[in-house]
Amino acid sequence: MYDVLLFSEDFSSFPLGPFPFDSEHSAMGEYHYYPETGYKGQWHDPIANYNYKGPSWVVTNPLMDGTHMMELSRIQEPVEKGTLPTLVSGDTRWRDCQLTVHLRPLSKDLFSGVLVRYQTSLRHYGVFFTKEGLEVQKVDLTERTILKTAAIDWSTQEFQNLVVTTTGTVITVCLNGREVMSVEDDRYSHGAIALCGCMPTQYATLEVKATQAEQDRLTEQKANEQKRIHEKRTLYPQLKADRKIDLKNYGAGRQIRFGHLTGTDELFFVMAQHQRRVYKDRYPVISCLTAVSLATGTILWQLGEPRQDDDVAQLTTDLPFQVYDIDNDGVDEVIASWDFKLFILDGRTGEVKKQMDTPPNEEPADDLCGVEFGHHAFEHLNIDAIRIVNVTGKSRPTDLLIKDRYARLWIYDDRFNLVWKFTHNNTGHFPYAYDFNGDGKDEIFSCYNMIDCEGNLQWELPIAIDHTDEIVIGPIDPDHGELIAIVSGWEGFMLLKPDGTILKRTINGHGQRISVGNYLPDNKGLEILTTTYWGSQGILYMHNCKGEELWSRELRCNGAVIAPVNWDGSGQDLVLLSASTEHGGLMDGEGDTVVPFPDDGHPELCCEVLDITGDERDEIVVWDLKSLWVYTQDRAKPESGKTYLPIKYPHYNASNYRGEFCFPRWIES
């Protein structure tokens, strides 16, 4: 019956050694396309864990006869908010299939085995060896359910021949030629396969077979999908390289700001390089600032000493700098901090217009969140991030919010007078400023705390752990006024009222990024897209304006920035995933990549969205250490009586930790 081979693996094509992994187990993949280097064959490791040391998976030759095997080389207890070492392959379209795997669990502690009908690392079935025998589990987000167990004797000294057959809603398990159990469950109707477990396990060979009817169904489904995507792509402008800039020796990762540094229409970018200090990425300092014309690539000015080593691209935090006309003279300034000073620099020359010392670290380190080693590294604050806000009620934002990594906020006016300081429990990464009560002064939403314009705590969410990674505030649901949408790691995705009422909360992985846009124009309100990183990385969740999940899928890569893009001016926003030729591009609200990146040698590490050519549509900026490219549309904007000009996050508040949004707005042409 199952006589059509869909997949096979014996690991003979792999060299001995670790399966490719990030040796630092770093946060690079949160917003850089940073694929692990090395041969991966048909496999992908979807798990990122900052507690890991070394590889999770190693190709070995245990029999010393030239036979290669994939070995799970980690011990990890299963926890509710977490994921296990996993190695994925196959096609998520598979339905009725038979997986045969030759494996050898090396311990009877905990469990290990294979996953079937794998949709994401948080949604699948598992068939695992346990001390008592075999069991079938169902994983649905944070819930792990044992569906059935079978008492059976097995030995860690012998390879086991496991056969798992999925037919309709039935999962049948055979071991060494004998059926041991069958279980029925209708949660997952399709999915790929994966290796997974809590304890070291050797995998020798795998095969996936299907019936001819299943093969025919797959062939038809793939053809229909290809036809649908091809037809969609004809409806959108495709990417055309507009300009290319040699970054010489001043390139960096996602440490870039855009602005009008000469007071003209000419757009410039400022790129910052750094040096690390003390511990990982907790105390980086700006070591070089370079201001460059985005039109010509000409350097306008440069401060510091540039360098070309890879470290300048591998920073996983913000650097403290923004570009903004803080004094309202018609010319953007560069507001930046290094050497325990906060500077306002002339955008035209880089010369210092004003400076102040950063505040002293007065509080006991043990009383603060996120201070490593129980001591302040420096007498004065090493600024983590800067945001332009308006808590003093000026006609435009001119106040400066600065923060340490996780514990304290300070707000200064444009004359460097301290307005107020806030210390409570956790700042999160990048606080959000918004005038909720219409008095002309911003409230500050920081991590789980709502702070009024005078620095007083108004309310806090009943959450004491993790922190908020990204925030979007605005008119998401027409049944409400402004709403607050956040992702807060393993504390989940939340949709809140301005008074702190939680309308929706879903723990669906470590929520890392969030964006709001008109991704599905026929739907009521706007859509909310989130993605995950730590633990289960790369899972996209599309929600409606009520926070209800519309669909989800797992990317087999990292670095999805999920930024909304006004690509064709139609009022439908697309989603920028990454600059990867293989995995990136612009995605529509149904999850189809309708604008792929061409295979033209462009940089893939970083990407950003902004209108550069001035036609109200967005361009895509991509760069790495060596070069920066700008992509625009390959066709002119159609003539229309009105123009789609959505309200977007202001570029003067750039951050790697800001939720992105496109709130619809039409203007008469």
N, C-alpha and C positions, 0 to 999 in steps of 0.2 A: 504493500500500500504506500508506504513512505519510501519511494524509490528515486526521487529527483533530488540530487545533491545541490543544496543552496550554499553551503559553507563548509570549509574544512580547514583545520590548523594542526600542525605538528611542531611548530616553533623551530623548524630546521633552518628557516631563513634568518633567524635572529642570531647575532653573535652572543657569546657568553657575556654576562654582565647585567647591570641594572637596566630595566625598562626606563626610557627617558623620563626624567623628573626634574623639577626645579630644586636644585641643590640647596637653596636657601629657604625653601618652603615659604616664599615671600608673598606679599600683597601685590606684586607687579601685575598680575593678571586681573586685578580689579578693574583697571581702566587702560592697560596697555595690551595690545595683541602680542603676547610673549610666549610663543609655543616652545615647549621643551625640545631641545635639539637631540637628534639621533633617530634611529630606525624604529618605527612603531608598527610597521606592517598593517594589519587590519584592525588594530586595537587603539583604544583611547582610555586614559585614566581620568575620570571626572572628579576626583577627590583632591581638594586642597586643604591642608591642615597645618597650621603654624606650630603645632606641637610635635610634628613629625621630625625625625632625624633620619637621614639616609633614604634609600629607595623602599617603596612598598612591594615592588615586583622585581624579581631577578631571574634571568634566564640561566639555568644551571644544567649540568651534565652529571646527575647523581649516580648513574649506573656506570660511569667512566667508559662508556662504549661509543661515544659520539652522539648519543641521543639527547636532544635538547628538550628541556621542559621549562614551563613558566611556573615559578614558585612564588607564592604569597609569603612575604618575608616580614611579617609584622604581627604583633599581638595587640589586639584592641578590644576592650569590652564594648558591647553594644549599649548605647545610651539613647534616651528619648530624643534629645536635641543634638543629633549628630549622625554621622554616616560611617560605614565600614569601608575598608579598602576594597576597591572595585575596579575591574578592568572590563571594558565594554567592547562588544563587536556585534556585527550583524546589522539587520534592518528592522527598524521599528514598525514596518508594515507587516512583518511576519505574523501570521495567525495560527493556523493549524500546522504544527511542525513537530519534528522529533529530534531532540538533542541527545547525542551520545557522547559521553565524556569519560575518558580514562584518567582517574585522579587518585591521589593518595594523601589524605589528611595525615599530618604528622603528629597530631595530638588529639586526644578525646576531650580536652577541656573546651568549653564554649562550643562554637560550631563553625563549620565552613562547608562550602559547596559551590552551587551555581545559581544564577538568576535566570528566569525565563519571563517572557512577556514584559521585558524591561522597557519602560518608557522614560524614566529618569531614575537617578540614584535614590529618589524618594518615592517612586511608584513602580512596583514590580512584585513578582512572586519569587521566593527563594526555596530551593530544595537543599537542605543542609544535613550533614553528618553530625550527630551528637553522641554523647557518651552512651545514651540508651539505644540509639539506632538512627532513624531518619525522621525528618519532619519537614512539612511544607509551611512556609510562612508567607504572609501578605504584609507588604510595607506600603502604607499610605500616609505620606508626609511624616509626622512624628509618631504615628501609631504602628507598632509591629505586632501582628496577630499570628499566633500559631493556629493554622487551619486543621492540621492532622499530624499525628505521630505514628510511627511504626517501630515497635521493639524488634531489633535485629542485631545480631552479633556481627562485628566487623573488626578488622585488624589494621593498625597503623603500619604494619610491616608489609602489607600487600596493596597493590593497586586495585582499585574498585572500578567496575564497569557500570556506570550509572546511565540510565536511559530515562529521559523525561519527555513525555508526549503531551502536547496541548491540543485538544480537540474541542471546539466550541467552548463550553464553560467547564470542561473537565480536564484535570491535570492527573496524569497517570505516571507512577514512578516504578521503575524496575531496577533491581540491583543484581548484578551478576547473573542475568538471564531469568530472574524470577520477579513477577509483579509483587510489590510489597504494599502498595496503597494507591488509592484513587480518591481524589477530592474534587468537589464541584464548587466553583465560585465565579461570579459574573462581573467582578470589578474591572478586570483588564482583559480586553478582547484581542490585543495585539501587542507586539513588542519585540525587542532584540534579545540578545543573550549577554551574560556577564559572568566573570569569575568573581567570587566574593567570599569573605569570611573573616573570622576573628583570630584565627591561629594559622601558623605556617602550614601550607598545603602545596603539593606538587600537581601540576596539570600536564599530562603527556600529550593527549590528542583530543580533538573535538570535531564532531560532524553535526551538521544540521541538514535534515532531509525533509521533504514535503511530498505531498501527492501531486500528480500532474494537474489536478484541478486547482490546487493552491498555487502552483507555478503559473498557470494560465491567469489566475486572478491577479497575481503580483505583476505579471507582465502588462496586463490591461490597466491596472491602477497606476503603474509608473508612466505608461504612455499617456494616460489622461492627465496626470499631473504635469508632465512635460509640455503637453499641448496647452494646458491652462496657463502655466507660467510664461510660455512663449507668447501667448496672446496678450497676457497682462503687460509684458515688457514692451510690446509695440505701442502701448498707451502712454508710456512715460518717456520723457527725455532720458537719454543715457549719458554716461559720464564722458566728458571731454577734458583732457589735460589743458589747462589754461596758461599755467606758468610753472617754472621750476627754478628753485633757488638753491644754490650751493651754500650749505651752512658752515663751510670751512671748519674752524675748530671751536665754534661756539654752540654747537648743537646740544640738545637736552631731550629728556622725555617730556611728559605732559606738564611742563613748567613754562607756559607761554601766555602772554596777554596781548590784546589788540587795542589799538586806539589811534587818535589823531594827534600825534606828538608835535606837529608844527602848526596846528591851528588851521589847517587847510583840509580839503577833502581827501588828501592822500592818507591812506591807511598804513600804519606801521605795526610791527609786532616787536615785543620785548621778550627775549628768551633768557632764562636764568639757569646758571649752573650752580652747583652746591658742593660742599664738603660735609661728610658725616662727622659726628662727634659723640663720644661717650658710649652710646648704646644704640645699635641698629639705626633706625630712622627717627628717633625721638628728638634729637637736637640738631638737625641740619642747619647749616649757615650758608647764605648766598655768597658765592665766591666770584661770580662774574655776571654782569648784566649787559646784554647787547641789544641795542635798538636798531631795527632794520626796516627799510622800505619794503612793503609787501608787493609793490609794483615793480621795483627794479632789483631788489636784493642788495641795495647799497646800505652799508652800515652808517647809521646816523651818528652814533656814539657808542662807546663801550667803556664800562668800568670793571676793574678787576683783571684777572689773568685767566684767559680761556684755556681749556685743555680738551683732549680728545679721547680719554680713556672711557671704557664702557660704564664706569661707575656713575658718570654724570647723567646717564639715561635711566639708571636703576633705582631711582628714589620712589618710595611708595607713600609719600605724604605730600601735602602742599608745601610750597615755599611762600614766605610772607611778602607778597608784592601785588599791587594792583595798578591799573592805568585809569586815571580819572581827572577831570578838570575840577579839582577840589576848591580852587579859589575863584572859579567862574570868570576867568579872564579870556576864555575862548580857546585855550590851549591845554591839552591834557598834560597832567603831571604824572610822574611815576612815584608811587608811594611804596616804600620798601623798607625792610629792616635787616640789618646785620650788625655785628659787633656791639650788640646790646644798645642800639640806637634805632629810632624810627625817623626816617628821612622823607622829606618831600623834595623830589628832584625836578628840575626844569625839563619838560619833555623834549625840548629842542636841543639841549646840550648835555643833559645828565648832571649839571651842576646842582649843588645843594641849595635849595631855597629856604629850607627850614629843617631843624632837627631837634630831637629830644632824647633823653636817656629813657630806656625802657624801665618800667617800674621794678622796684626791688622785690625779691622773693621773701616776703615777711612771714607767711604762715608756716607752721611746722610741716615738714614734708609728709609726716605720717598722717596728717589730717586731710590730705588731698588725694584725689583719685589720679592714678597713673603716673606717679613720680617714682622712677626706678631706684632701687637700692636704698630707699628710705632717706635719701638726701637730695637737696637741690644741687644740681650740677654746677650752677653758677649763682653768684650773688644777685644778678639782675635777670629779668625775664628774657628767655630766648623765644621770640614770638613764633607761634605756630601758624597763625593765619590772620589775615586782615579782611575786614568787610566794611563797606561804606554804608552808613545807616543814617536815620534822621529821628533821633529821640528828642531833639531840642526844638523841633517845630519850625525849622527854617523853610524857606520857599523851595528848597531842593536839598537832597541829602549832602551833608558836609561833615557829619560826625564819623569818627573812626572807631570801629570795634576791633580790639585785638584780643587774643586769647592765648593761653598755654595749651598744651596738648589735650588735656581732658578735664581740668578742674575750675578754671577761673576766666572771667571776662572783665575787660576794662573798656570803658567808652570815653574817648576824648573828643572835644570839639576841634574845629579846624585851626584853632590857635593853641592847641595842645593843652588845654585846660581839662583836668579830669572831671567828667560829668558824673559817673558813678562806676562802682566796681561790684561784681556779683560773684559770690562763691557759695555753691550749694552742694551739689553732689556730682554732676557730670555735665560737661558742655557738649558732648557729641563732637562731631568733626567741624561742621560749618553752620553756625546758628543762622536763623532766618529772621529777617526784619519785615514787619507788615503792620500797617495801620488798620487795626480791626475796628476801632470805635469811631473812626472818622474825625479825630481831633487834630489831625495834621502831624501827629507824633507816632513813631513806630513803637509797637510792642516787639519784644524779642522772644522767639521760640527757640529754645536751646535744649537739645536732647529730649528730655521729658518735661521741661519746665517752661511755663509761660511767664514772662517777666514784663512788667509794665514799663512805661517810658521813663520812670524815675528809678528803676532798678529794683523794684519790689516783686517778690514772687506772688503771682496771682493764683496759679494752680500748678499741680504736677500730676503726671500720670502715675498710677499705682504700680510702677515697675522700678525695681531697684538694681537690676543687673544689665549687662551689655550696654549698648549705647545706640543712639540714632545715627545712621550713616548718611541718609539723604532725606530732604524735605521738599515738598511742593505745597504751596498755599494758593488758593484761588477758586474761581467759579467752575467747579468740576461737575457738579450735579445740579441741574436746573430746579430741583425740588428743594434746594438749600441755597444759602448765600455762599460765602467763602467756606471752603473745607480745608483741612490739613491732611495731607497724605504723606506718610512716612514709612521708611523701612529701617528696622532697628535690629539688625542681626538676627539671632535666633529668638528674639522676642517678637519678631514677625512684622508683617505688613499691616498697617493700621490706617483707617480713615476716621478722622476726628472732627467734631464740631469745635468752633473757636473757644467754647467754654470747657473743653477737655472731655466731653462726652465721646466715648468710643462707639462709632456706628458700625464698624466692621474691623475684625482682627483675625488674621489668618497666619499661623506659623507654618510656613511652607519652605523652610530652608533658611539659611542665613541671608536675609534680605540685604542686598548691597547697593543696588542702584534703583532709581525710580524716575519715570518720566510720565508726563500727561500731555495728551494731544488729541486731535480730531482724527484718530487712526481709522475709525469706522464711521464715516459721515452719516450713514443711514441710521445709526443708533442714537438713542436719546443721550444727551450730555456728552462728556468726553470719556476717553478710555485712559486707564492707568496701567502702565507696563512696569513690571519689576523684574529684576534678575538677582541671582544668588552668587555667592562666591565661597566663603569658608565652609568646609564640609562638602556640600554638594554644589559644585560650581557650574555656572552656565545654564541654569534653568530659567527660561523665560516664562512669565505668567502675564497673560493679558486679562485685565479686569474691566468690567463696565463701570459706569459712574457711581454705582452703589458698592463697588468693591467686590462684586461677585466674579469668580473666575470664568472666563470665556473659553480659554484654551491654555495649554502649557506645552512646552517642548524643551528638550535639553540640547544645547549647542555642544558640539564636540570640539570645543576650543575655549579659550578664555578671552578676556579683553573686550567684551561687548559694552559699549558706552550707552546704548539705547537712547540716543539723543533724537528728539523730534526734528524733522526736516521739512521746511516748506520748499518742496522740490519743483513743483510745476505750477504753483500759484492757483491751483484749483480749489483750495480749501481742505483738501485731504492731506494730512501729514503722513510722511513716511518715517521710518525708524532707521537711524544709522547704527549698524551693529559694530563693525570694525572696518579697517582698510584691507583686510585679508582678501586675497584673490579667491581662496578656497572657501572660507567661512564667512566673509564679511559682505558688505554691500548695504543697499537700502531695502528694507523689508516693509511690506504693507501690513495693515491691521489684521490680515488673515494668516500671517506668518510666512508669506511667500517673498523670496528675494526678487524684487522686480527691477532693481538697478544693480547689477553686479559690478565689481571692480574689474577692469581689464587686466590681463596678464602682460603688463607693459614695463615691469621693473620698478614700479613706484614703491616708496617706503610704506611699510605696513605697521610700524610700531605704535603710532599715535594718530588720532584724528580729531577734528573739531568742526563745528558747523557755524557759519556766519555768512551774512550777505556781503560780498566783496565787490561785485560788479555794479551794484546799485540798482538792479532791476526788481528788487524786493524778494526775489527768490534766493534761497540759500546756496552757497558754495560749500564744498567739502575741502578742508585743509588736511593734508596727511604729511607726516614727517617722521624722521628718525634722527640719529646723530649726524648723518651726512647731508641730507637734503630735505627740502620742503616743497611739496607740490600743491597746486590748487586745481581742483576739478570744478568745472561748471557744466551747464546743460549743453547738449549737442544740438539744440534747436532753440529758436527765439521764443520768447513768451508770447502766447496768443493775444491778440488785441481783445480788449474787454472794456466794458463801461465802468467796471470797478476792479479794485486790486485787493488781493488777499494779503494783508499785512498783520500777521498774528503778533500778539504781545508775547515777547520771549524774555528769558532771563537776561538782565543787562550785563554786557561784557565787562563792565567795571567791577563786577563782583564775581570774578572767575574763581573756580575752585574745582579740584578733582572730586569733591564731596558735595556737589550741589545737585539736587534733583532738577531735571530739565522740564520745560513746559512750552507749549504753544497754545495760548488762549486765543480762539478765533476773533478776528477783527477784519472788517471790510471797509475800505475807503473808496470814495468816488475818484476815478482816474482823472 
